[in-house]
Amino acid sequence: MPTFDKTHPALNTALIKRGYESLTPVQNAVLDPALSGQDMLVSAQTGSGKTVAFGLACAETLLGKEKRFERKSKPLALVIAPTRELALQVQRELEWLYAESGASVISCVGGMDARTERRALEKGAHIVVGTPGRLRDHIERGAFDTSALRAVVLDEADEMLDMGFRDELEYILETTPENRRTLLFSATVPKAIAKLAERYQSNAMRVTTKEEQKQHVDIEYQALSIAPNDRENAIVNVLRYHEAQNAIIFCGTRTAVNLMKSRLTNRGFSVVAISGELSQAERSNALQSLRDGRANVCVATDVAARGIDLPGLGLVIHADLPQNKDTMLHRSGRTGRAGSKGISALMVPHNWRSRAERLLKNAKIDAKWIKPPSIEDITRRDQERFLAHPALVEPPRADEKEAAANLLESYGAEQIATALLRMHNSQKPAPEELLDFVPSKHEKQKKSRDEFNGGAWISLSVGRNEDATPRWIVPLLCGKGHLKGDDIGAIRIQERVTYIELSAECTQKFFKHVADGSTLEKNIIVSRLDEPPELQKGGRIDRSNRPNRKGDKKPYGDKKKPYGDKKPHGKKPWDDKPKDGEGFKKKKHKGNRDNAPWADKPKGDKPKSDKPPYQGKPKSAKHHSDKPKGERFKKDGAPLGKKKPKTFKGKKKG
């Protein structure tokens, strides 16, 4: 029977009952005798046992040499977590860890009945676990007395700061005793966490495990190159290929979560969704359905990246790329927990590969770049799982031998084996056919001209008159005909038609998905040509009559410029032309104005007059200048600003 010498005796028994054979590196690190009673800033990988670690570290501070707690009184320990799921998970972990010590562990989280929580606080508790907002509310209302706290733990402190809980954390910590013990646990330690530790901890000891410096060995990272419009089909095939007991798919928005859930449900998967728009009861029911096996796929936003600890969660799929390396690590940390193996699959559209590579590099992750599983890969994997099924290995019982003999006599071995395969695969969602289109700079290979020999030419009923361009035509053909970018050869855009060359190996596949004479979109008809189109020598297009798109007119039409491509130096062509008296072109002259070309012109052709230009014109009858100076701005004889007495034009009262 294993023994844990460094742990408190009250917790040693709980670890043995739980099945612990050894402690994780972070749990051993916090139990170092040199750290006894010290404040700590601990960083370790997600899923490395941090919850049990701070539970073990606080035992000496809370119990001392006693084996059991005294009767319920004011709370002795406070654990603050960023999300409801994580807080409830911490509560469950501490309940079994402190079960032998008689500790009372309660939770105070948003979304739950606050009145029930207040009654629990009034009755007394030893350990309180909660979220920042709800804890502050209880403190402000006087329901939570923090004066007797001996230890405060901030779990996932970096996430709480990212979520905007700085004010709540500072308020809560200000109300706690100064001689408390403060433990900060976080997967990463950015500058904001370091500043928070410096302000609210006293001579904190930095604890770092070796596993933090290297990639999580229990998680296999995969980056799957997919076509941009093939993400959902690729996710379906990844789920079918691995068939994990539980899997979680992370999306960037709530809308994407709802859409992904409906698509997977329609394909036959048992799916639940978790996002911020759901109530706490709905989120708890979704997680419970995953734990008891009623569902095996969870679609969630990043709000679920922290705090979800599901049994058998062997697969994490990033449907949308994480925003940063921390999100990537915390998403992936849902699998590979407590020594179990897991897979983190990153869906990467080919046009986002550079961004994905930077993300993996910043997170210090060495991912394996692969293609998503095909139908053939999934079929092969299903057969392997079927052959490894325990029912094929166990010997038949006596009551089964007679029924087996009757089946063999009635149908034969081959028919029975076929029926077993059909029954085994009938309840599973069908895999999807994926687009073989990955034109990334790392995987795209240019075809030589020899590979287009024996190919085919097709025509599209669209040309320059509708602004057809290769940038628009290539994605259209690849999406409709399931082609690669390098399956398309020459593209010849004419006035009303476009000719396209296809390689020999993809011609049959293209016409399998697109029938000859069918309509692609917007009344664009595709037709197969019996022979290459007749074009000018070299395959060039005659653009002599093509209008100028910018609306600029050529100064010489289709004729060549009189002076060639370059302008002649020295004398200009118009210098010999006669000039009239005013000059052909105005030039800038420096020096005396008398030397200018217009110096000989008579000046002052029009005589000046002393009268203003408006003198002599008849004035209107109401022109104010006819009035004396003091009365110019009077209206009807009344000074401006004084109102006339109003007259009542209605019926008189009485």
Secondary structure, 3 states (H helix, E strand, C coil): CCCCCCCCHHHHHHHHHHCCCCCCHHHHHHCCHHHCCCCEEEECCCCCCHHHHHHHHHHHHHHCCCCCCCCCCCCCEEEECCCHHHHHHHHHHHHHHCHHHCCCEEEECCCCCHHHHHHHHHHCCCEEEECHHHHHHHHHCCCCCCCCCCEEEEECHHHHHHCCCHHHHHHHHHHCCCCCEEEEEECCCCHHHHHHHHHHCCCCEEEECHHHHCCCCCEEEEEEEECCCCHHHHHHHHHHHHCCCEEEEECCCHHHHHHHHHHHHHCCCCEEEECCCCCHHHHHHHHHHHHCCCCCEEEECHHHCCCCCCCCEEEEEECCCCCCHHHHHHHHCCCCCCCCCEEEEEEEEHHHHHHHHHHHHHCCCCCEEECCCCHHHHHHHHHHHHHCCHHHHCCCCHHHHHHHHHHHHHHCHHHHHHHHHHHHHHCCCCCCCCCCCCCCCCCCCCCCHHHHCCCEEEEECCCHHHCCCHHHHHHHHHHHHCCCHHHEEEEEECCCCEEEEECHHHHHHHHHHCCCCCECCCCCEEEEECCCCCCCHHHCCCCCCCCCCCCCCCCCCCCCCCCCCCCCCCCCCCCCCCCCCCCCCCCCCCCCHHHCHHHHCCCCCCCCCCCCCCCCCCCCCCCHHHCCHHHCCCECCECCCCCCCCCCCCCCCC
